[in-house]
Amino acid sequence: MLGGAAAADANGKDGAISPAPTRAPPPTANRAALPLKLKLLRPLLLLAVLATGFLAAVVLLLGGSTYSVLPRLSVPDALSSAPSSRQPRPHPQPQACAGDGGGSPLERRARPPAGAWHNMTDEELLWAASWQPRIGRYPYRRVPKVAFMFLTRGPLPLAPLWDKFFAGGDRALYSVYVHATPGYRADFPPASAFYRRQVPSQVAEWGQTSMCDAERRLLANALLDPGNERFVLVSETCVPLYGFPVVYHYLTRSRQSFVGAFDDPGPHGRGRYRAGLAPEVRPEQWRKGAQWFELDRALAVDVVADDRYYPKFREHCRPPCYVDEHYLPTVLSVEAPGRIANRSVTWVDWSRGGAHPATFGEADVGEAFLKRLTTPGKEQGTCTYNGQPADVCFLFARKFAPSTLKPLLALAPKMLGYGG
């Protein structure tokens, strides 16, 4: 009986306390179904493998190493154009007002030091000054300045008059540089435009190459300030004939630099030419002009960086050949004839004859004299400015003795337009 009951449970005919397990299909049936299922799954598996490989390739191309796909960046490019995603971007800072140390980092870096003194040698100075950006557009708001370069023996007796002149302009529009005899130390109050504006100097002798060396030294010092756009050379005997706004706009709006250059066929012109200047300068290219020049920044850089013409002038142009009268007029007439106006903006009086122009004393300075210097058609003469006839040809005049300071200060507000 136990055997029959067990057989019945095993066959699943009658229920018991625990149901019996279901029997597996016959082996022959499983073997028959397996090949059919594999045939159906193989295409699906192959498609899945191909899709996975394609997705992996896309991920590697788009999200993998940039060095295998993208062009490699230089270090500055990488630092400036690809900030790390791990560092949060700083919030924009509010712009500061002018004069309180604001502006972009580059603008703050470009600001010159408060004083003009430094410890560079002439070689280092000329090298530093010859740098210029290859990109013409400045990445910050740049207001062009006029650099007033004073080539003096020592004291500046007319400095109070010049301070009145500079008081008519914003300090951000000009800079001052003083080249004096070595050992001389000027003592100007902090409010003066000449305060701490003396540059390292060497002896400059009239008629010698050292005079032109001093001019190039002044240019180089002024070029260290990237804000300076126009560079005018004056002396301790020069006075401004108009107020600062007139002078500033006249220079900064000019399309040419003001360098006098003319062909003098006589003994004091071509007669000073030296054969050793060839082949860089031929006799027919020889020019003469006034020492007192005004240059734009591009030409100023060319002058301090000149290693083609200047060494020849230093070697061969000795008295009675004077470098300061022939170097700039000749070289700029050869290299940049269309960029100079062939005239100076500094008036002098040669009517008395001699090797030097006339010097004016206290008795010479009166209303009539100053009116004659500033009235169109008088001593101003005739000239062109940016291709058009101009009433104003001279912005400065020389030579004025120290005794003229008092009458000039008294007359400047009425006659010259500054100092009131």
LOPA-285692 format. One record per residue (C-alpha): residue in one letter; x, y, z; residue number from 1. Coordinates in pm, 1 decimal. Layout:
ATOM|a|X|Y|Z|NUM
...
END
This chain:
ATOM|m|0.0|0.0|0.0|1
ATOM|l|280.5|240.7|87.7|2
ATOM|g|437.7|159.0|-244.6|3
ATOM|g|117.6|236.9|-436.4|4
ATOM|a|63.6|562.1|-258.9|5
ATOM|a|421.4|667.1|-328.7|6
ATOM|a|380.2|579.7|-689.0|7
ATOM|a|65.1|783.7|-705.6|8
ATOM|d|239.6|1092.0|-551.6|9
ATOM|a|531.3|1053.8|-780.8|10
ATOM|n|306.5|1054.0|-1081.0|11
ATOM|g|122.4|1362.1|-947.0|12
ATOM|k|-213.1|1211.1|-975.6|13
ATOM|d|-331.2|1283.2|-622.2|14
ATOM|g|-220.0|1577.7|-405.7|15
ATOM|a|-7.5|1504.5|-96.2|16
ATOM|i|128.0|1726.9|188.8|17
ATOM|s|399.8|1878.2|-45.8|18
ATOM|p|354.4|1892.2|-422.5|19
ATOM|a|591.8|1685.8|-622.3|20
ATOM|p|843.5|1860.4|-855.2|21
ATOM|t|756.6|1890.8|-1222.5|22
ATOM|r|947.1|1660.3|-1444.6|23
ATOM|a|1180.9|1807.2|-1707.1|24
ATOM|p|1091.8|1761.4|-2072.6|25
ATOM|p|1245.1|1474.8|-2246.5|26
ATOM|p|1607.3|1529.3|-2352.2|27
ATOM|t|1524.9|1494.7|-2715.2|28
ATOM|a|1281.0|1789.5|-2704.2|29
ATOM|n|1539.7|2029.9|-2537.7|30
ATOM|r|1803.1|1946.6|-2797.7|31
ATOM|a|1558.6|2019.6|-3076.1|32
ATOM|a|1457.8|2369.6|-2938.0|33
ATOM|l|1814.7|2492.5|-2857.0|34
ATOM|p|1941.9|2539.0|-3216.7|35
ATOM|l|1634.1|2741.3|-3309.0|36
ATOM|k|1678.4|2982.0|-3011.6|37
ATOM|l|2048.6|3032.4|-3084.7|38
ATOM|k|1971.9|3112.2|-3444.7|39
ATOM|l|1733.4|3383.8|-3328.2|40
ATOM|l|1971.6|3533.1|-3063.6|41
ATOM|r|2292.3|3549.0|-3269.3|42
ATOM|p|2188.7|3846.9|-3490.9|43
ATOM|l|2069.5|4034.3|-3182.1|44
ATOM|l|2396.8|3971.7|-2997.0|45
ATOM|l|2601.8|4080.3|-3300.0|46
ATOM|l|2399.1|4400.2|-3333.7|47
ATOM|a|2446.8|4473.7|-2962.9|48
ATOM|v|2824.6|4426.3|-2987.8|49
ATOM|l|2846.2|4655.5|-3290.8|50
ATOM|a|2632.9|4922.0|-3122.0|51
ATOM|t|2846.5|4906.9|-2806.9|52
ATOM|g|3165.8|4945.1|-3009.5|53
ATOM|f|3024.4|5243.1|-3198.8|54
ATOM|l|2918.5|5416.2|-2878.3|55
ATOM|a|3259.5|5354.3|-2723.3|56
ATOM|a|3432.0|5507.4|-3025.8|57
ATOM|v|3209.6|5816.3|-3004.9|58
ATOM|v|3286.6|5855.3|-2635.2|59
ATOM|l|3660.5|5830.0|-2698.7|60
ATOM|l|3646.4|6084.0|-2980.4|61
ATOM|l|3437.3|6340.8|-2798.7|62
ATOM|g|3527.9|6292.7|-2437.9|63
ATOM|g|3868.8|6132.0|-2444.7|64
ATOM|s|4218.7|6281.5|-2468.2|65
ATOM|t|4216.3|6616.7|-2651.8|66
ATOM|y|4575.5|6572.4|-2763.0|67
ATOM|s|4472.2|6297.9|-3011.8|68
ATOM|v|4196.9|6503.5|-3178.2|69
ATOM|l|4228.0|6880.8|-3107.4|70
ATOM|p|4518.3|7106.6|-3206.7|71
ATOM|r|4764.2|7147.9|-2921.9|72
ATOM|l|4760.9|7483.3|-2744.8|73
ATOM|s|5060.9|7673.6|-2623.8|74
ATOM|v|5091.6|7738.4|-2253.5|75
ATOM|p|4962.7|8099.9|-2267.8|76
ATOM|d|4670.9|7994.5|-2488.7|77
ATOM|a|4580.5|7713.2|-2257.0|78
ATOM|l|4594.1|7934.4|-1950.2|79
ATOM|s|4389.1|8211.1|-2104.5|80
ATOM|s|4128.8|8016.1|-2300.3|81
ATOM|a|4074.3|7699.0|-2097.0|82
ATOM|p|4011.5|7770.0|-1728.2|83
ATOM|s|3990.9|7462.9|-1508.5|84
ATOM|s|3637.7|7335.2|-1447.8|85
ATOM|r|3734.9|7255.1|-1089.3|86
ATOM|q|3779.8|7623.6|-1005.7|87
ATOM|p|3467.1|7839.4|-978.6|88
ATOM|r|3471.5|8141.6|-1201.7|89
ATOM|p|3508.1|8465.7|-1005.3|90
ATOM|h|3228.8|8717.3|-1015.1|91
ATOM|p|3302.2|9029.1|-1222.0|92
ATOM|q|3454.9|9305.1|-1014.9|93
ATOM|p|3313.9|9658.1|-1039.8|94
ATOM|q|3522.3|9899.6|-1247.0|95
ATOM|a|3713.1|10152.5|-1041.1|96
ATOM|c|3720.9|10520.1|-1120.2|97
ATOM|a|4018.8|10669.6|-1299.2|98
ATOM|g|4303.0|10761.1|-1073.4|99
ATOM|d|4227.6|10514.9|-793.1|100
ATOM|g|4429.2|10220.1|-922.6|101
ATOM|g|4143.3|10069.8|-1124.1|102
ATOM|g|4140.6|9937.9|-1479.4|103
ATOM|s|4231.2|9602.1|-1626.7|104
ATOM|p|4536.3|9412.0|-1497.9|105
ATOM|l|4721.3|9494.5|-1821.1|106
ATOM|e|4631.4|9861.7|-1793.1|107
ATOM|r|4760.3|9874.0|-1436.3|108
ATOM|r|5077.8|9694.3|-1541.9|109
ATOM|a|5134.7|9944.2|-1823.9|110
ATOM|r|5129.1|10244.1|-1592.3|111
ATOM|p|5473.3|10401.4|-1556.4|112
ATOM|p|5641.3|10443.6|-1217.8|113
ATOM|a|5602.0|10772.3|-1035.1|114
ATOM|g|5964.8|10872.0|-1093.6|115
ATOM|a|6170.0|10872.8|-1413.3|116
ATOM|w|6498.7|10760.7|-1256.2|117
ATOM|h|6631.3|10406.5|-1310.8|118
ATOM|n|6956.3|10208.8|-1302.6|119
ATOM|m|6970.2|10082.7|-1661.3|120
ATOM|t|7272.0|10134.6|-1882.7|121
ATOM|d|7226.1|10305.2|-2219.3|122
ATOM|e|7246.5|9968.5|-2393.4|123
ATOM|e|6976.8|9821.8|-2169.6|124
ATOM|l|6761.9|10134.0|-2202.1|125
ATOM|l|6769.0|10141.1|-2582.2|126
ATOM|w|6693.0|9769.0|-2593.9|127
ATOM|a|6396.1|9804.6|-2359.4|128
ATOM|a|6263.7|10108.2|-2546.6|129
ATOM|s|6279.5|9936.8|-2885.2|130
ATOM|w|6003.7|9689.5|-2789.7|131
ATOM|q|5666.3|9752.0|-2947.2|132
ATOM|p|5351.0|9538.3|-2982.2|133
ATOM|r|5284.9|9379.8|-3320.0|134
ATOM|i|4910.2|9421.7|-3268.6|135
ATOM|g|4813.2|9782.8|-3325.2|136
ATOM|r|4488.2|9776.2|-3129.4|137
ATOM|y|4528.2|9819.2|-2754.6|138
ATOM|p|4322.8|9579.6|-2534.4|139
ATOM|y|4233.5|9864.1|-2297.5|140
ATOM|r|4122.5|10223.6|-2326.6|141
ATOM|r|4442.5|10410.4|-2406.3|142
ATOM|v|4449.7|10789.0|-2402.7|143
ATOM|p|4752.4|10913.3|-2601.0|144
ATOM|k|4995.8|11132.8|-2411.2|145
ATOM|v|5248.6|11391.7|-2524.1|146
ATOM|a|5599.4|11346.3|-2385.1|147
ATOM|f|5780.4|11676.3|-2327.4|148
ATOM|m|6154.0|11604.5|-2330.4|149
ATOM|f|6373.6|11878.2|-2184.9|150
ATOM|l|6736.2|11873.6|-2297.7|151
ATOM|t|6910.0|12110.5|-2055.6|152
ATOM|r|7249.1|12196.8|-1913.4|153
ATOM|g|7114.2|12214.4|-1560.3|154
ATOM|p|6851.2|12439.6|-1404.1|155
ATOM|l|6515.6|12511.9|-1565.7|156
ATOM|p|6470.5|12885.3|-1501.4|157
ATOM|l|6141.7|12896.3|-1693.8|158
ATOM|a|5991.0|12597.0|-1509.1|159
ATOM|p|5730.1|12817.2|-1329.0|160
ATOM|l|5595.7|12924.3|-1669.9|161
ATOM|w|5582.7|12564.2|-1789.2|162
ATOM|d|5401.1|12462.1|-1471.2|163
ATOM|k|5135.0|12720.6|-1555.8|164
ATOM|f|5114.5|12567.8|-1902.7|165
ATOM|f|5082.5|12211.2|-1771.8|166
ATOM|a|4818.4|12320.5|-1520.2|167
ATOM|g|4587.8|12375.8|-1815.5|168
ATOM|g|4586.3|12005.0|-1899.6|169
ATOM|d|4503.4|11676.5|-1733.9|170
ATOM|r|4805.1|11492.7|-1590.7|171
ATOM|a|4690.3|11184.8|-1780.4|172
ATOM|l|4759.8|11365.7|-2108.8|173
ATOM|y|5129.7|11444.1|-2074.2|174
ATOM|s|5459.0|11331.5|-1925.1|175
ATOM|v|5783.7|11517.9|-1859.6|176
ATOM|y|6146.5|11405.9|-1888.2|177
ATOM|v|6455.4|11610.9|-1802.7|178
ATOM|h|6806.7|11530.4|-1927.3|179
ATOM|a|7053.8|11754.8|-1741.3|180
ATOM|t|7428.0|11760.0|-1687.6|181
ATOM|p|7539.6|11460.2|-1474.5|182
ATOM|g|7558.7|11552.2|-1109.7|183
ATOM|y|7286.7|11815.1|-1127.7|184
ATOM|r|6986.2|11737.4|-910.3|185
ATOM|a|6674.4|11945.5|-958.6|186
ATOM|d|6467.8|12036.8|-655.4|187
ATOM|f|6103.9|12079.2|-754.0|188
ATOM|p|5804.3|12066.8|-520.0|189
ATOM|p|5568.9|11766.6|-548.7|190
ATOM|a|5304.0|11981.1|-716.7|191
ATOM|s|5537.4|12064.2|-1005.9|192
ATOM|a|5520.6|11876.5|-1335.1|193
ATOM|f|5901.1|11841.8|-1310.2|194
ATOM|y|5899.0|11663.6|-974.3|195
ATOM|r|6106.9|11342.0|-997.4|196
ATOM|r|6121.0|11362.3|-1378.1|197
ATOM|q|6499.6|11372.9|-1420.9|198
ATOM|v|6649.0|11078.3|-1611.2|199
ATOM|p|7001.5|10928.8|-1590.7|200
ATOM|s|7224.4|11134.9|-1816.4|201
ATOM|q|7569.7|11177.7|-1964.2|202
ATOM|v|7759.9|11484.6|-2077.9|203
ATOM|a|7614.7|11636.8|-2396.0|204
ATOM|e|7849.0|11874.9|-2578.4|205
ATOM|w|7729.5|12117.7|-2842.0|206
ATOM|g|7826.8|12006.0|-3191.5|207
ATOM|q|7933.5|11658.9|-3078.3|208
ATOM|t|7771.7|11318.7|-3124.7|209
ATOM|s|7702.2|11315.0|-2750.7|210
ATOM|m|7428.0|11574.2|-2813.7|211
ATOM|c|7239.2|11331.2|-3037.4|212
ATOM|d|7310.2|11052.6|-2787.4|213
ATOM|a|7126.1|11260.0|-2527.5|214
ATOM|e|6829.9|11307.7|-2760.2|215
ATOM|r|6803.2|10933.6|-2822.0|216
ATOM|r|6839.0|10875.0|-2447.5|217
ATOM|l|6544.6|11106.3|-2382.0|218
ATOM|l|6338.6|10931.7|-2649.4|219
ATOM|a|6417.8|10591.9|-2500.6|220
ATOM|n|6315.6|10698.9|-2151.3|221
ATOM|a|5989.0|10839.6|-2280.6|222
ATOM|l|5918.0|10522.7|-2479.7|223
ATOM|l|5918.1|10319.4|-2158.6|224
ATOM|d|5571.5|10464.6|-2094.1|225
ATOM|p|5336.0|10288.9|-2339.5|226
ATOM|g|5090.6|10577.0|-2304.6|227
ATOM|n|5322.8|10827.3|-2473.0|228
ATOM|e|5227.5|10874.2|-2837.4|229
ATOM|r|5395.6|11202.8|-2935.4|230
ATOM|f|5747.6|11310.7|-2837.9|231
ATOM|v|5860.4|11672.7|-2852.2|232
ATOM|l|6214.8|11790.8|-2777.6|233
ATOM|v|6250.9|12128.9|-2606.2|234
ATOM|s|6522.4|12312.2|-2413.5|235
ATOM|e|6542.9|12522.4|-2100.2|236
ATOM|t|6509.1|12834.0|-2319.6|237
ATOM|c|6182.0|12724.7|-2487.1|238
ATOM|v|5838.4|12865.5|-2405.2|239
ATOM|p|5496.3|12740.6|-2517.3|240
ATOM|l|5311.6|12991.0|-2737.9|241
ATOM|y|4961.5|12852.3|-2674.0|242
ATOM|g|4768.3|12683.5|-2397.0|243
ATOM|f|4797.1|12311.3|-2332.4|244
ATOM|p|4471.0|12208.9|-2509.8|245
ATOM|v|4585.7|12375.8|-2834.1|246
ATOM|v|4929.5|12214.0|-2822.5|247
ATOM|y|4793.9|11871.4|-2726.8|248
ATOM|h|4533.4|11854.2|-3002.0|249
ATOM|y|4770.7|11998.5|-3262.1|250
ATOM|l|5021.7|11720.5|-3199.9|251
ATOM|t|4795.9|11422.0|-3134.0|252
ATOM|r|4571.2|11491.4|-3433.4|253
ATOM|s|4855.8|11536.4|-3678.4|254
ATOM|r|4911.9|11266.5|-3937.7|255
ATOM|q|5279.1|11362.7|-3966.6|256
ATOM|s|5574.8|11416.5|-3737.9|257
ATOM|f|5743.6|11756.2|-3731.3|258
ATOM|v|6104.1|11731.3|-3845.7|259
ATOM|g|6262.2|12002.6|-4055.7|260
ATOM|a|6449.7|11870.9|-4358.5|261
ATOM|f|6582.4|12063.9|-4657.3|262
ATOM|d|6854.7|12029.9|-4915.7|263
ATOM|d|7122.7|12294.3|-4870.0|264
ATOM|p|7367.2|12280.0|-5163.1|265
ATOM|g|7612.7|12515.2|-4992.4|266
ATOM|p|7912.9|12447.1|-4769.8|267
ATOM|h|7697.5|12429.3|-4456.7|268
ATOM|g|7471.9|12169.1|-4616.6|269
ATOM|r|7603.7|11923.0|-4871.7|270
ATOM|g|7949.5|12050.6|-4792.8|271
ATOM|r|7927.2|11858.2|-4464.8|272
ATOM|y|7852.8|11525.3|-4632.7|273
ATOM|r|8111.9|11254.0|-4566.5|274
ATOM|a|8192.6|10978.2|-4816.2|275
ATOM|g|8204.1|10722.5|-4535.8|276
ATOM|l|7825.3|10747.2|-4504.1|277
ATOM|a|7781.3|10565.5|-4834.6|278
ATOM|p|7620.1|10344.4|-4945.6|279
ATOM|e|7351.8|10397.1|-4676.2|280
ATOM|v|7336.8|10770.9|-4753.9|281
ATOM|r|7423.5|10920.0|-5090.9|282
ATOM|p|7517.4|11287.7|-5139.7|283
ATOM|e|7185.7|11373.9|-5305.5|284
ATOM|q|7001.2|11232.6|-5001.3|285
ATOM|w|7186.7|11455.2|-4754.6|286
ATOM|r|6951.8|11684.7|-4559.3|287
ATOM|k|6976.5|11954.0|-4293.0|288
ATOM|g|6726.0|12065.8|-4030.5|289
ATOM|a|6662.7|12205.4|-3685.5|290
ATOM|q|6760.9|12005.2|-3380.3|291
ATOM|w|6421.9|12051.8|-3212.4|292
ATOM|f|6196.8|11775.7|-3343.0|293
ATOM|e|5861.6|11614.1|-3272.1|294
ATOM|l|5798.1|11245.1|-3348.7|295
ATOM|d|5514.1|10998.5|-3327.2|296
ATOM|r|5569.0|10675.3|-3138.4|297
ATOM|a|5643.6|10456.0|-3439.5|298
ATOM|l|5921.0|10684.5|-3565.6|299
ATOM|a|6058.3|10727.0|-3212.4|300
ATOM|v|6098.5|10349.6|-3185.4|301
ATOM|d|6274.1|10343.8|-3522.5|302
ATOM|v|6519.9|10608.6|-3403.7|303
ATOM|v|6620.5|10435.7|-3079.4|304
ATOM|a|6641.9|10097.6|-3254.4|305
ATOM|d|6848.5|10225.8|-3549.1|306
ATOM|d|7162.3|10017.8|-3589.9|307
ATOM|r|7208.4|10088.0|-3960.5|308
ATOM|y|7250.0|10465.2|-3997.1|309
ATOM|y|7341.5|10589.4|-3651.1|310
ATOM|p|7669.3|10395.3|-3617.8|311
ATOM|k|7778.4|10546.6|-3949.1|312
ATOM|f|7690.2|10899.0|-3835.8|313
ATOM|r|7874.9|10846.8|-3509.4|314
ATOM|e|8187.4|10740.9|-3694.0|315
ATOM|h|8194.2|10979.8|-3987.6|316
ATOM|c|7988.2|11290.6|-3901.4|317
ATOM|r|8232.1|11499.1|-3695.0|318
ATOM|p|8253.7|11881.5|-3682.3|319
ATOM|p|8200.8|12068.5|-3901.5|320
ATOM|c|7946.1|11795.3|-3969.5|321
ATOM|y|7692.7|11808.3|-3684.0|322
ATOM|v|7492.9|11494.3|-3610.8|323
ATOM|d|7205.1|11676.4|-3440.3|324
ATOM|e|7146.7|11887.6|-3754.8|325
ATOM|h|7176.7|11612.2|-4013.3|326
ATOM|y|7097.4|11269.1|-3868.7|327
ATOM|l|6718.5|11285.3|-3828.5|328
ATOM|p|6651.4|11507.4|-4132.9|329
ATOM|t|6855.3|11279.0|-4357.4|330
ATOM|v|6747.7|10939.2|-4226.4|331
ATOM|l|6377.0|11020.1|-4205.6|332
ATOM|s|6383.7|11177.1|-4552.5|333
ATOM|v|6525.4|10850.3|-4682.3|334
ATOM|e|6317.0|10603.5|-4482.0|335
ATOM|a|5989.7|10788.7|-4415.1|336
ATOM|p|5959.0|11097.3|-4636.8|337
ATOM|g|5579.9|11096.4|-4633.6|338
ATOM|r|5559.5|11075.9|-4255.1|339
ATOM|i|5737.4|11403.4|-4175.3|340
ATOM|a|5607.2|11754.9|-4237.4|341
ATOM|n|5950.3|11892.9|-4332.8|342
ATOM|r|5916.8|12166.8|-4071.3|343
ATOM|s|5968.8|12220.3|-3700.2|344
ATOM|v|5707.6|12340.3|-3451.3|345
ATOM|t|5969.2|12545.6|-3260.1|346
ATOM|w|6031.9|12901.9|-3375.3|347
ATOM|v|6377.5|13064.1|-3358.1|348
ATOM|d|6516.8|13392.3|-3485.6|349
ATOM|w|6817.8|13361.9|-3716.4|350
ATOM|s|6794.4|13720.7|-3841.4|351
ATOM|r|7091.8|13837.6|-3635.7|352
ATOM|g|7329.7|13595.3|-3804.9|353
ATOM|g|7595.1|13377.2|-3646.4|354
ATOM|a|7616.9|13013.0|-3544.1|355
ATOM|h|7337.5|13045.1|-3288.1|356
ATOM|p|6990.4|13198.3|-3301.9|357
ATOM|a|6901.6|13516.5|-3114.3|358
ATOM|t|6848.0|13510.9|-2737.1|359
ATOM|f|6569.2|13730.7|-2599.5|360
ATOM|g|6595.8|13915.8|-2269.1|361
ATOM|e|6351.8|14085.9|-2038.7|362
ATOM|a|6344.7|14405.5|-2246.4|363
ATOM|d|6239.0|14210.9|-2556.2|364
ATOM|v|5929.3|14052.9|-2404.9|365
ATOM|g|5618.5|14267.0|-2437.1|366
ATOM|e|5266.3|14242.3|-2571.5|367
ATOM|a|5369.4|14343.8|-2921.3|368
ATOM|f|5645.1|14083.4|-2933.1|369
ATOM|l|5422.7|13798.5|-2814.5|370
ATOM|k|5143.4|13906.9|-3046.8|371
ATOM|r|5387.5|13895.4|-3335.8|372
ATOM|l|5480.3|13537.1|-3242.3|373
ATOM|t|5122.7|13412.8|-3221.7|374
ATOM|t|4936.6|13610.8|-3490.7|375
ATOM|p|4875.1|13424.6|-3818.6|376
ATOM|g|5078.4|13563.6|-4103.9|377
ATOM|k|5345.2|13719.0|-3883.4|378
ATOM|e|5626.4|13507.6|-3740.9|379
ATOM|q|5397.0|13205.1|-3769.6|380
ATOM|g|5457.8|13218.8|-4144.6|381
ATOM|t|5275.2|12986.2|-4383.8|382
ATOM|c|5254.6|12609.9|-4362.8|383
ATOM|t|5023.5|12315.2|-4410.1|384
ATOM|y|4871.7|12088.8|-4147.7|385
ATOM|n|4735.0|11749.0|-4252.4|386
ATOM|g|4746.2|11866.7|-4612.6|387
ATOM|q|4556.4|12191.5|-4554.3|388
ATOM|p|4680.5|12552.8|-4517.8|389
ATOM|a|4721.9|12635.5|-4148.9|390
ATOM|d|4731.5|12956.7|-3945.7|391
ATOM|v|4938.3|12802.6|-3665.2|392
ATOM|c|5280.6|12670.2|-3763.0|393
ATOM|f|5484.8|12707.5|-3441.8|394
ATOM|l|5380.3|12587.2|-3096.0|395
ATOM|f|5700.7|12684.7|-2910.7|396
ATOM|a|5964.1|12955.1|-2934.7|397
ATOM|r|6325.1|12994.8|-2818.9|398
ATOM|k|6568.3|13126.9|-2696.8|399
ATOM|f|6441.5|13306.6|-2386.6|400
ATOM|a|6682.5|13409.9|-2112.0|401
ATOM|p|6600.8|13353.6|-1740.6|402
ATOM|s|6524.6|13725.0|-1706.0|403
ATOM|t|6214.7|13683.4|-1924.2|404
ATOM|l|6032.3|13474.4|-1662.4|405
ATOM|k|5869.4|13766.6|-1484.6|406
ATOM|p|5721.1|13939.9|-1791.6|407
ATOM|l|5618.7|13605.3|-1940.7|408
ATOM|l|5426.3|13507.7|-1625.9|409
ATOM|a|5254.6|13844.8|-1629.4|410
ATOM|l|5161.5|13836.4|-1999.6|411
ATOM|a|5086.0|13466.3|-2048.7|412
ATOM|p|4719.5|13476.0|-1935.2|413
ATOM|k|4636.7|13751.4|-2182.3|414
ATOM|m|4872.0|13679.5|-2471.5|415
ATOM|l|4938.5|13303.3|-2459.1|416
ATOM|g|4617.5|13162.6|-2314.3|417
ATOM|y|4745.1|13000.9|-1996.3|418
ATOM|g|4850.2|13088.9|-1643.9|419
ATOM|g|4538.2|13282.7|-1544.1|420
END
